[in-house]
């Protein structure tokens, strides 16, 4: 009798959970603004992708979406806000691949990268491009590397923050090229680009989406693309691998996460809506002009990718000697 009682309670609990999840999906989204927290400054590659998505997804969901920038500490400030948010489907994190680096770079984090977030989907790949000031006098990537090797420690490079995708790309390049240069972290991409143009920093692996207009205007010089293939927006610019530096490429992705206890049916609905939006011809064309391309996957696949990349990132952090500065 006791066994039947407990089985009945279990069934009631299961049906209750199913009803709650189904109800959450049925009424979501309500007439309530959805927040996209971007842990980087406006104008960064992650921010650009977030705004492209928000504009189209709002129409698809029939809801308003507000993009809120919370930069600082390599993206960990904004990530912490989402980790501690109500898991009701109205707060999401638009984060870059630097997300998987931070657990190895920071001794403590205000959240658990694996336990506190649920992946919704990756959104896009954004190649970085190594840019310098035209006045810096670098004729090519081999020229830059040669000068850095000839004067160890005399050169410096920018990033959009400790542990950011721009930092990781630079460290992989520095490690592969066997050069010694000083890391100068900024609060975001726009500030880093400003100092590169002014000649205060030697180079920066900038997201192409942020640097492209300045490259076309001749205010920045593009020496090489940091990805594993050339960018459609800069076909004339070779990759760092093509320029003779193997194992220097880096995949800079942007993805969307929810707080970990967000109902799975909301996450699945968000995933399907985003996939439709990001595959639409209008968005694909918009990304193509920026040198980016859609990168989409199921929530469970995204979670697995995060686990796998955390391990790979830990090795790069150790081998390169990356530190928070």
C-alpha positions, -999 to +999 in steps of 0.1 A: +000+000+000+028+023+009+045+016-024+014+025-043+011+057-024+046+068-033+042+058-069+010+079-070+028+109-055+056+105-081+030+104-110+012+135-096+045+153-093+056+143-129+022+155-143+025+187-124+059+194-137+048+186-173+018+209-169+039+237-155+065+235-183+038+233-210+020+262-194+052+282-193+057+277-230+020+284-239+020+318-222+056+328-230+063+354-240+038+376-223+035+413-227+069+417-210+102+429-223+129+403-229+164+414-219+195+405-239+225+411-216+256+418-236+287+417-213+307+439-237+305+475-249+282+488-277+299+484-311+317+452-301+312+421-323+290+404-297+269+435-294+264+438-332+252+403-335+229+407-304+212+437-321+208+420-354+191+391-337+170+413-314+156+434-342+143+403-362+134+381-332+112+407-317+089+405-347+090+367-348+081+364-311+057+393-310+076+407-281+098+436-273+135+429-268+159+453-251+197+449-255+215+459-224+253+463-223+270+453-190+307+454-199+337+446-177+360+419-163+362+399-195+324+395-198+320+381-163+300+410-149+272+407-174+273+369-172+269+370-134+237+392-138+221+365-160+233+336-138+214+352-109+183+363-128+149+348-126+148+318-150+115+328-165+125+333-201+129+371-199+166+374-194+192+359-217+230+363-221+245+370-255+281+359-249+312+352-270+336+323-270+356+340-242+330+325-219+348+292-220+382+309-212+372+327-180+370+296-157+408+290-164+418+327-164+401+339-132+408+323-098+372+328-088+340+336-107+307+349-094+290+319-111+296+284-123+300+283-161+285+248-165+259+248-137+244+283-139+237+285-176+217+266-202+228+270-238+201+280-263+222+281-294+253+295-310+244+324-333+273+332-356+310+330-363+328+363-364+364+362-378+389+385-361+413+405-382+447+416-370+448+454-375+474+480-370+476+517-377+488+525-412+513+549-396+529+520-376+548+510-407+541+473-407+543+461-443+529+426-437+523+400-410+558+385-414+572+421-410+553+425-377+564+391-364+600+398-374+601+431-356+585+415-325+611+387-325+639+411-330+629+432-300+613+408-274+588+426-251+590+459-270+556+455-287+521+455-273+486+444-284+451+452-274+421+431-264+385+438-257+391+425-221+408+397-203+396+363-215+376+378-244+377+362-278+400+389-290+424+382-262+423+344-269+430+349-306+459+371-298+473+346-273+470+317-298+488+339-324+515+350-300+521+314-288+522+300-324+545+328-336+568+325-306+568+362-299+568+381-266+545+412-264+526+430-237+489+426-234+468+458-230+432+449-220+404+474-227+367+476-217+356+468-252+364+467-289+358+504-297+383+516-271+409+491-283+404+502-320+408+539-310+442+533-294+454+512-323+445+539-348+463+565-326+494+543-326+494+537-288+490+500-293+508+479-320+480+456-330+446+442-322+426+411-333+394+430-339+361+414-349+358+421-386+322+435-380+337+463-359+369+471-379+356+467-415+344+503-420+377+517-407+397+493-429+378+505-459+383+541-450+421+535-447+421+543-409+432+507-401+455+483-419+444+447-421+474+423-420+457+389-415+425+371-405+427+351-373+401+325-384+407+292-402+396+306-435+394+339-453+365+362-446+340+369-474+342+406-464+380+407-467+388+381-494+421+398-502+434+394-466+451+360-460+447+341-427+475+339-402+480+302-411+484+312-448+510+337-438+532+309-423+520+306-387+504+272-382+481+265-352+473+302-349+436+302-360+407+308-336+370+303-339+352+334-324+316+325-319+287+343-303+259+324-286+229+329-264+224+314-229+196+314-204+198+309-166+201+272-159+167+266-144+148+282-173+121+257-185+133+235-213+102+241-234+110+279-233+146+272-243+135+249-272+110+275-284+136+302-283+160+279-302+136+272-330+126+309-333+163+320-334+172+293-359+145+305-383+156+341-379+193+335-383+187+314-414+165+340-431+179+354-463+178+390-449+199+381-418+223+359-438+229+388-462+234+412-433+259+389-417+278+383-449+284+420-454+300+421-419+322+390-426+301+368-403+281+337-409+253+319-390+264+292-366+234+273-352+229+242-331+206+224-307+208+234-270+223+201-258+250+203-286+258+238-275+262+227-238+285+199-249+306+223-270+310+246-240+323+217-219+347+206-247+360+241-253+366+248-217+391+220-217+408+232-248+409+268-235+425+257-203+455+243-222+460+276-242+458+296-209+484+274-194+508+272-224+506+309-232+509+321-196+477+342-199+470+363-168+444+389-158+461+423-160 
